[in-house]
Amino acid sequence: MTCEAFNTVWLSDVHLGSRDCRIGLFLDFLRNTQCDTLYLVGDIIDIESLRRSFYWPETHTEALRLLLKKSQEGTRVIYVPGNHDEDLRALVGVRFGNIEVHRCIVHTTRAGRRLLVLHGDEFDAVLKCSALAVMFGGAACRTLLVLNRLVHWIHELRRRPYWSLAQHIKARLGNAVRYVERFQRASLRAAADGDFDGVVCGHIHKADLVERDGLVYCNDGDWVESCTALVEDLQGKLRLLSWRPAVAVDAISVPLRDAA
């Protein structure tokens, strides 16, 4: 397969160290793409999950090896820790060769757009939910991810393309949809307050690329449910990729739209 080249790639919520990580698709993505700048926008390593129950197969080590190899071969790698790997925020400001650790950072596209890049858990305080809602929501999410692994295993046995049960169900739950909309608005408000042209984040496992009032909201998704990445092509255009073995690089339909 020909290696797909991009100016910039944003990845988040890989959750290495978790059984929910779709490591096969992630490794396939790393092996078949290259870029000048790679942003790792938080929750790449799920330290929180590792503390609960240690799980680290060789494939997860291979993912780190490939990321390190990219940095050694000239890709600028910028790590912006999230809430599941927030221990790494202690390393903010440190540089390891071609790998930099930042709390947040501004990226300027080739088209001249200035984008604030951060994980997104910063907005949790703005989107407060009741303790009961958080408890039941967390339990429901964990159950969905267990079922998602089962569906993924069945699809692999039948050689069918990856499909996320968790994403399918959450897209039909009113509370989940409203939460995503509130998160999006909070993100765009932060971009406007900082006089940026938009924001790039992860955190909520919902890939999206939306333009509203002249600002662009980019959520690069995750590698647990959607298996997506945000990319800037060599002409400076932003788009979302949904990574599937059958069609390696598949742009999500209508990637940039005006939000209502």
Secondary structure, DSSP 8 states (H G I E B T S, - for coil): ---EEEEEEEE----BTSTT--HHHHHHHHHTEEEEEEEE-S-SB-HHHHHHS----HHHHHHHHHHHHHHHTT-EEEE---STTGGGGGGTT-EETTEEE-SSEEEE-TT--EEEE--SGGGTTTT---HHHHHHHHHHHHHHHHHHHHHHHHHHHTT-----HHHHHHTT-HHHHHHHHHHHHHHHHHHHHTT-SEEEE-SSS--EEEEETTEEEEE---TTTT-EEEEE-TTS-EEEEE--SSSSSEE-SS-SEE--
